[in-house]
Amino acid sequence: MSEIKRSDLKPGTIVQIVQKQDQRTGNLTEGVVDTILTKSSSHPHGIKVKLTSGKVGRVKKIL
């Protein structure tokens, strides 16, 4: 899987994230990016974002 960069994301992007409680199962949650929480340009586990629904997780896929 190619690593997702912070520059690939912006508010309004539709993504799939894995929330903290779903890390073991890998259950993905789909939503729209509201805020990008990771300050660095990349992260080995994925860029952390907050969705418009209020859920927080690391981006696994951009749709």
N, CA, C and O of each residue as an XYZ file, in Angstrom:
252
protein
N       0.848     -1.171      0.000
C       0.000      0.000      0.000
C       0.898      1.240      0.000
O       1.835      1.335      0.793
N       0.610      2.171     -0.880
C       1.408      3.394     -0.938
C       1.005      4.304      0.223
O      -0.161      4.362      0.614
N       1.989      5.002      0.757
C       1.755      5.871      1.903
C       1.017      7.137      1.466
O       1.356      7.745      0.451
N       0.018      7.520      2.235
C      -0.755      8.731      1.940
C      -0.041      9.917      2.581
O       0.318      9.878      3.758
N       0.158     10.956      1.805
C       0.840     12.158      2.270
C      -0.192     13.192      2.735
O      -1.344     13.177      2.303
N       0.243     14.081      3.614
C      -0.627     15.145      4.106
C      -1.085     16.040      2.952
O      -2.210     16.539      2.950
N      -0.198     16.235      1.969
C      -0.528     17.100      0.827
C      -1.638     16.514     -0.055
O      -2.243     17.238     -0.846
N      -1.914     15.184      0.077
C      -2.985     14.539     -0.694
C      -4.366     14.852     -0.115
O      -5.385     14.632     -0.770
N      -4.393     15.364      1.114
C      -5.651     15.579      1.822
C      -5.956     17.061      1.970
O      -5.055     17.891      2.091
N      -7.248     17.373      1.957
C      -7.704     18.723      2.277
C      -9.136     18.607      2.790
O      -9.809     17.617      2.505
N      -9.612     19.594      3.535
C     -11.000     19.525      4.002
C     -11.960     19.322      2.823
O     -11.849     19.990      1.795
N     -12.892     18.396      2.991
C     -13.836     18.076      1.927
C     -13.505     16.795      1.184
O     -14.327     16.296      0.416
N     -12.297     16.248      1.405
C     -11.893     14.999      0.757
C     -12.642     13.827      1.398
O     -12.750     13.749      2.621
N     -13.157     12.919      0.568
C     -13.841     11.732      1.072
C     -12.787     10.643      1.285
O     -12.034     10.308      0.370
N     -12.743     10.091      2.513
C     -11.719      9.117      2.883
C     -12.321      7.970      3.688
O     -13.468      8.031      4.129
N     -11.517      6.922      3.868
C     -11.836      5.854      4.805
C     -10.763      5.881      5.878
O      -9.571      5.899      5.573
N     -11.190      5.885      7.147
C     -10.255      5.935      8.270
C     -10.422      4.699      9.144
O     -11.453      4.027      9.106
N      -9.392      4.414      9.928
C      -9.505      3.402     10.984
C      -9.429      4.158     12.310
O      -8.463      4.869     12.583
N     -10.472      3.987     13.127
C     -10.518      4.640     14.429
C      -9.692      3.842     15.434
O      -9.400      2.668     15.207
N      -9.321      4.469     16.529
C      -8.473      3.848     17.553
C      -9.041      2.499     18.009
O      -8.302      1.519     18.108
N     -10.326      2.444     18.280
C     -10.931      1.211     18.785
C     -11.043      0.128     17.714
O     -11.278     -1.036     18.038
N     -10.878      0.495     16.442
C     -10.989     -0.466     15.343
C      -9.629     -0.913     14.794
O      -9.577     -1.634     13.798
N      -8.526     -0.493     15.434
C      -7.208     -0.819     14.899
C      -6.955     -2.328     14.840
O      -6.319     -2.809     13.902
N      -7.442     -3.071     15.820
C      -7.236     -4.527     15.825
C      -8.033     -5.218     14.724
O      -7.541     -6.148     14.084
N      -9.273     -4.757     14.502
C     -10.134     -5.393     13.508
C      -9.899     -4.847     12.102
O     -10.167     -5.533     11.116
N      -9.398     -3.610     12.008
C      -9.195     -2.984     10.700
C     -10.478     -2.461     10.087
O     -10.520     -2.152      8.896
N     -11.535     -2.358     10.903
C     -12.827     -1.858     10.441
C     -12.689     -0.399      9.994
O     -12.227      0.445     10.762
N     -13.089     -0.105      8.751
C     -12.932      1.240      8.194
C     -14.227      2.039      8.306
O     -15.322      1.488      8.191
N     -14.088      3.340      8.530
C     -15.207      4.271      8.611
C     -15.042      5.296      7.500
O     -13.979      5.899      7.354
N     -16.101      5.490      6.716
C     -16.042      6.435      5.601
C     -16.595      7.785      6.038
O     -17.544      7.860      6.817
N     -15.981      8.856      5.519
C     -16.470     10.182      5.852
C     -15.723     11.265      5.102
O     -14.868     10.992      4.260
N     -16.068     12.509      5.429
C     -15.491     13.690      4.774
C     -14.546     14.379      5.754
O     -14.908     14.632      6.903
N     -13.332     14.680      5.292
C     -12.328     15.324      6.144
C     -12.794     16.717      6.555
O     -13.198     17.523      5.717
N     -12.731     16.987      7.866
C     -13.026     18.318      8.401
C     -11.710     19.017      8.759
O     -11.476     20.156      8.354
N     -10.848     18.321      9.526
C      -9.586     18.894      9.994
C      -8.485     17.857      9.869
O      -8.706     16.682     10.162
N      -7.297     18.276      9.436
C      -6.129     17.399      9.401
C      -5.363     17.627     10.698
O      -4.923     18.743     10.975
N      -5.201     16.564     11.499
C      -4.606     16.690     12.832
C      -3.105     16.419     12.853
O      -2.405     16.927     13.730
N      -2.592     15.627     11.903
C      -1.157     15.337     11.848
C      -0.431     16.532     11.251
O      -0.809     17.025     10.188
N       0.612     16.998     11.930
C       1.357     18.168     11.463
C       2.449     17.800     10.462
O       2.778     18.605      9.590
N       3.023     16.584     10.574
C       4.108     16.195      9.666
C       3.560     15.840      8.286
O       2.359     15.616      8.131
N       4.438     15.790      7.283
C       4.013     15.554      5.901
C       3.553     14.118      5.661
O       2.782     13.859      4.737
N       4.026     13.178      6.494
C       3.578     11.790      6.384
C       3.679     11.117      7.749
O       4.297     11.649      8.672
N       3.066      9.940      7.866
C       3.107      9.180      9.109
C       2.999      7.704      8.750
O       2.179      7.342      7.906
N       3.806      6.840      9.370
C       3.798      5.419      8.995
C       2.455      4.712      9.199
O       2.172      3.728      8.515
N       1.619      5.198     10.131
C       0.321      4.568     10.379
C      -0.825      5.312      9.704
O      -1.982      4.908      9.823
N      -0.514      6.390      9.000
C      -1.545      7.169      8.321
C      -1.716      8.539      8.947
O      -1.447      8.733     10.132
N      -2.166      9.484      8.140
C      -2.400     10.849      8.597
C      -3.671     10.870      9.454
O      -4.711     10.363      9.033
N      -3.589     11.450     10.642
C      -4.752     11.514     11.530
C      -5.628     12.697     11.122
O      -5.142     13.813     10.941
N      -6.927     12.434     10.982
C      -7.883     13.462     10.593
C      -9.126     13.393     11.474
O      -9.411     12.381     12.114
N      -9.852     14.505     11.484
C     -11.172     14.551     12.115
C     -12.182     14.688     10.987
O     -12.040     15.551     10.122
N     -13.196     13.840     10.996
C     -14.235     13.884      9.973
C     -15.316     14.883     10.368
O     -15.384     15.306     11.522
N     -16.166     15.262      9.406
C     -17.263     16.194      9.686
C     -18.234     15.599     10.708
O     -18.950     16.338     11.384
N     -18.262     14.266     10.825
C     -19.119     13.594     11.809
C     -18.548     13.674     13.223
O     -19.224     13.325     14.190
N     -17.286     14.140     13.343
C     -16.649     14.253     14.648
C     -15.740     13.084     14.982
O     -15.015     13.122     15.976
N     -15.775     12.040     14.151
C     -14.924     10.866     14.391
C     -13.480     11.178     14.017
O     -13.219     11.926     13.075
N     -12.541     10.595     14.768
C     -11.117     10.818     14.552
C     -10.451      9.482     14.244
O     -10.733      8.471     14.888
N      -9.566      9.489     13.256
C      -8.835      8.270     12.922
C      -7.755      8.548     11.907
O      -7.538      9.687     11.494
N      -7.071      7.467     11.508
C      -5.980      7.591     10.557
C      -6.444      7.152      9.161
O      -7.097      6.120      9.009
N      -6.099      7.949      8.153
C      -6.558      7.700      6.787
C      -5.887      6.446      6.228
O      -4.663      6.319      6.249
N      -6.705      5.531      5.734
C      -6.220      4.316      5.088
C      -6.447      4.350      3.582
O      -5.723      3.705      2.822
N      -7.459      5.108      3.155
C      -7.799      5.144      1.727
C      -8.474      6.455      1.379
O      -9.325      6.944      2.123
N      -8.088      7.028      0.232
C      -8.769      8.219     -0.297
C      -9.711      7.737     -1.387
O      -9.311      6.987     -2.278
N     -10.967      8.171     -1.312
C     -11.974      7.724     -2.303
C     -12.212      8.770     -3.368
O     -13.022      8.559     -4.271
